Amino acid sequence: MSPVEVRQAQWLRGVLDLAVLALLAESGESYGYLISQQLAESGLGEVKGGTLYPLLNRLEEAGLLNSAWRAGDGGPGRKFYEISGGGRRLLAEHAPQWTAFAGAATTVVQRGMREAALSG
């Protein structure tokens, strides 16, 4: 992994649970591979199954997601996930906190970038 990829993976760990809950709140329900694609399309990068599926299991065990197996159309079945009432409450409580934190971090980094450009 490159240093940039390592840094992005660290950032993603801090917000992945909220991002998954937010995607499921928006879509209603989804399955692992599609959630991974949606995260990548959102600009959060590739989330491998070894990271995503344990996270989905933890969220389900915590009562934040519900799941159901469904037969596939000519293929294997899929486990579909949807956000639970508890997941919606957690998202409503924690998303504003994350947004404030991310905004503050962005402000600090942007100030530093301006100073570095001025003195460089």
Contacts in CASP RR format, 6 or more apart in sequence:
PFRMAT RR
TARGET T0000
AUTHOR 0000-0000-0000
METHOD contacts of the structure
MODEL  1
MSPVEVRQAQWLRGVLDLAVLALLAESGESYGYLISQQLAESGLGEVKGG
TLYPLLNRLEEAGLLNSAWRAGDGGPGRKFYEISGGGRRLLAEHAPQWTA
FAGAATTVVQRGMREAALSG
1 9 0 8 1.000
8 45 0 8 1.000
12 19 0 8 1.000
12 44 0 8 1.000
12 45 0 8 1.000
12 47 0 8 1.000
15 44 0 8 1.000
15 98 0 8 1.000
15 102 0 8 1.000
16 39 0 8 1.000
16 44 0 8 1.000
16 47 0 8 1.000
16 51 0 8 1.000
16 55 0 8 1.000
17 55 0 8 1.000
17 58 0 8 1.000
17 59 0 8 1.000
18 91 0 8 1.000
18 94 0 8 1.000
18 95 0 8 1.000
18 98 0 8 1.000
19 39 0 8 1.000
19 42 0 8 1.000
19 44 0 8 1.000
20 35 0 8 1.000
20 39 0 8 1.000
20 52 0 8 1.000
20 55 0 8 1.000
20 56 0 8 1.000
20 59 0 8 1.000
21 59 0 8 1.000
21 64 0 8 1.000
21 65 0 8 1.000
21 83 0 8 1.000
21 87 0 8 1.000
21 88 0 8 1.000
21 90 0 8 1.000
21 91 0 8 1.000
22 91 0 8 1.000
22 95 0 8 1.000
23 30 0 8 1.000
23 35 0 8 1.000
23 38 0 8 1.000
23 39 0 8 1.000
23 42 0 8 1.000
24 30 0 8 1.000
24 35 0 8 1.000
24 65 0 8 1.000
24 81 0 8 1.000
24 82 0 8 1.000
24 83 0 8 1.000
25 83 0 8 1.000
25 88 0 8 1.000
25 91 0 8 1.000
27 38 0 8 1.000
28 82 0 8 1.000
28 83 0 8 1.000
29 80 0 8 1.000
29 81 0 8 1.000
29 82 0 8 1.000
30 38 0 8 1.000
30 80 0 8 1.000
30 81 0 8 1.000
30 82 0 8 1.000
31 78 0 8 1.000
31 79 0 8 1.000
31 80 0 8 1.000
31 81 0 8 1.000
32 49 0 8 1.000
32 52 0 8 1.000
32 53 0 8 1.000
32 56 0 8 1.000
32 78 0 8 1.000
32 79 0 8 1.000
32 81 0 8 1.000
35 47 0 8 1.000
35 52 0 8 1.000
35 56 0 8 1.000
35 81 0 8 1.000
36 46 0 8 1.000
36 47 0 8 1.000
36 48 0 8 1.000
36 49 0 8 1.000
36 52 0 8 1.000
39 45 0 8 1.000
39 46 0 8 1.000
39 47 0 8 1.000
40 46 0 8 1.000
40 47 0 8 1.000
56 65 0 8 1.000
56 67 0 8 1.000
56 81 0 8 1.000
59 65 0 8 1.000
59 81 0 8 1.000
59 87 0 8 1.000
60 66 0 8 1.000
60 67 0 8 1.000
60 81 0 8 1.000
63 84 0 8 1.000
63 86 0 8 1.000
63 87 0 8 1.000
64 83 0 8 1.000
64 84 0 8 1.000
64 86 0 8 1.000
64 87 0 8 1.000
64 90 0 8 1.000
65 81 0 8 1.000
65 82 0 8 1.000
65 83 0 8 1.000
65 84 0 8 1.000
65 87 0 8 1.000
66 81 0 8 1.000
66 82 0 8 1.000
66 83 0 8 1.000
66 84 0 8 1.000
67 79 0 8 1.000
67 80 0 8 1.000
67 81 0 8 1.000
67 82 0 8 1.000
68 79 0 8 1.000
68 80 0 8 1.000
69 77 0 8 1.000
69 78 0 8 1.000
69 79 0 8 1.000
69 80 0 8 1.000
70 77 0 8 1.000
70 78 0 8 1.000
70 79 0 8 1.000
70 80 0 8 1.000
71 77 0 8 1.000
72 78 0 8 1.000
83 91 0 8 1.000
END
